[in-house]
Amino acid sequence: MVAAGLHAVEASMSEETVRSSPREVILSGAFDALMRHGLPMLSYDRIAEAAGLSRQVVRYHFPDPEDLMVGLCDKLAATYTDALITNAVTLEGPSRIEMFLDFYFDMLSDVPKPRDDAVYDALMSFAAGSPKVRAALRGQYSLLGQVLSHEFRVAYPALSREAAGELSFLFVSLMYGHWKMVASLGLSETHNEVTRQGMERLIRSYVVLGKPASSVGRVWTRPD
C-alpha cells in the first residue's frame, strides 16, 4: 500500500521533478517551506513545562501564540532600554555613543549585555512566517537605529542626517551578525574586539568622507 502511494505521488510530479532524486525533491521542499513559513513557534506544552505552569494557564493569558512571541520581543527590548537609560543619564557628548557601542558589543564590565542572542535568533526565524513578530522586531531595531542616529550626530556634528542614519544601520547589522555567529554558531565572544574596532573604522570613514555612502535615501524605511 505504501509503495502504491509513492508511485501515485511520483506519477503526479512534473517530468523535471521525476528526474530529480527524492532526496533533492525533499530538500527543495524544505527550502520552500522555510522561505514561506520560517520555523514553527514553540508549543504551549513546552512553554508551560519551562514556566512551571499548566498549558491551560499559558493559553488563557496568550490565546494567540503570535501574541506570546510579540510579548517576548517586548520583554527582551525592555531589558536593553532599562540598562541603557541607567547608564546614559550620567553621560554627555561623545561618551554616550561610546557607551552604546561598548554595551552592545559587551565591553562594559559593570553592565554586561544580556545573554539572549539565541532567543533573538529564534524570533528572527519565527518572523519569516509571522507578520506580527516581524513588525515587532522591525519596530524595535528601527527605534534603536533612530536613537543611535541621534547619538552619532551629537558625537560627530559634521555628520549629515543621512550619514548618521547609515552608520546606525551598519552598526545594528554588524552587531546582530556578530552575536548570531557567537550564539548560534558557537564562535568565541572575543570576536567582539574585531567587530567593535570595525565599527570605529566605519565611523572614521564617514567622518572623513563627510557624506553618505549610498543614494538609497533614508534608511530604516520599508519599500513601498
N, C-alpha and C positions, 0 to 999 in steps of 0.2 A: 504493500500500500504506500509506504514511504517512497519507494523507488518510482512508483507510478506518479506520485505527486511531483517529484523532482523532474520527471520527464515532461509533465504538463507545463511546469514553470519554464523549463528551457525552451519548449515549443513556442511559448508566447513571447520570448525575447526577440529583439531585432537581430538581424543577421550579424551585425557588428558585435553585439553583446555575446552572442553564442560563440563567436570566435575567441572571446576572452575567456580566461580560466575563471572558475567560480571564485577563486581567491581574489583575483583582480576586481571582479564584479562586487564582491563584498566590501573590499577596501574603498572602491568608488562610492558605494552606498554609505559607508561610514563617513567619508569625507563630506558628501552632500548633506547628511543628517546633522553633522556638527556645524556646517556652514549655516544651515537653516534654523536649527534649534539650540545650538550650544549644548552644554551639559545639563542633565536633569538636576533639578533642585533637590535639596535634602528632603528626605521623607519625614513626616511628622513623628514616626516611631523613633527615628534616630535622634531627632531634636529632643523629644520627650525623655529618652534614655539619658542623654547628656545633661539635661537640665534637672533630672530627678523629679520630673512631673509626669502626670498621665497624658496620654495622647489627646484625651478629651479637653484637658485644660489648655493645651497648646492650640488646638483648633478653635476653642472658644475665643481666645484673645486674638488669634490670627486665622480667621476662616479662609483667607486668600493667601496661599503660600508666597505669592509675589510681594504682598504687603509685608510679610515677615522678613523677606530678604531686603526690602527697602528700609525697614526698621533697623536691620543690621547695618546697612550702609550709613544711616544717620548716627547710629551708636558709635561706629568707628570714627566718623568725621568729628563728632563731638569731643572725642579724646584728644585729637590734634588741636582743635580750637582752644580747649582749656589749657593745654600745655603752652601753646604759642602766646596766648593772651597773658598768661602768668609771667612769661619772660619778656615779652615785648614792652610791657608798661614801664620797665626800668631802663629801657634803651632809647637812644635818639640817633638820628642821622644814619650814616653808613653802617654803624654797628648793628642796626636792626636787620638789614638784609643778610649780613654775615651770620647772625644768629639763625635766621630762617634756613639758610643753606646748610649750615652745620647741623642743625636739628634734623632735617630731612635725610641727611647722609649719616646720621647717628654719630656725630663727632663732638657732642656735648656730654661730658662725663656726668654732670649733675642732672641732666634732663635727657634720659635715654629715649630714643624713638620707640614707639610701641612695636611689639613683635606680632604683627598682624598681617604680614605680607602674603602668606599662603591663603588667608581668608580673602584678601583683596583679589588675588589671582583667581580664586574660585568665583567670586562675584563678577569678575570680568567675563568669565566663561558663561555664567548664567545670563549675562547681559545680551549675549548673542540671540537668545530666544525669548527675552523678556523686555518689552518696551519700558516697563516701569523701572526695572533695575538699571537699564541703560540710561534712562533720563536722570535717575538719581545720581549715578556715578558721573555722568557728563556734567550735571549741575555742580557737583562738589569739586571736581577737578577744574571746571571753569572758574568757580569762585576763588579757588586757590590761585589760579592764573591771574585773575584780576587784582588780587591782593599783592601778589609778587610784582606785577607790572607797576603798581603804585610805588612799592618799596624800591624797585630798581631806579625809578625816576627821582626819588628822594635821594638815593645814594649817589646817582650819577646824573646830575641835572642836564648834562649835554645830550642825553639820550632823548630821541623823539618818542612820542607815544607809541608809534608803530614798532620801533626798535625794542622798547621795553616790553611790549606785548610778545614779540618774537622770543625774547630772552626767557620770558615766563613760560612760554610753550616748550621751548627747548629744555628748560630745567625740569618741568614736570615729566616730559618724555624720558629724559636721561635718568631722573630719579626713579621713575616707575620701572624702566628697563633694568636698572641696577638691582633693585630689590626682587624683581622676578627671577633674575639669574641666581640670586642668593637663595631665596625662599623656595623656589620650585625646582631649580636645577642643582642646588647644593654647592654653588661656588662659595669661596671664602668671603666673609663680610669685609675683609681687609681691602677688597676691591673698591671700597668707598673712597680710599685715597686717590684712586685713579679717576673716579667719576667726579669727585669734588674738585680736583685740580683741573679736570676737563671743563668744568663749569667756569672756573676762573679764566681759562683761556678763551672761552666763548664771550665772557663779559668784556675782556680786554679787546677782543676783536671788534665788538660792537662799539666800544668807546672810541677806539682808534678810527674806525671807518666812519662813525658818526651817522650812519643811515641804516635802514632795514636791509636785510639780505634778500628779501623776496618782493614780489609785486602782487601778492595774493590779496592784499588789503588787510583788514583787521583779522587777527587770529581769534580763537575761541568762539568762532561763529559756525553755524551749521550751513551746509549747502542748501540752496533754495530748491 
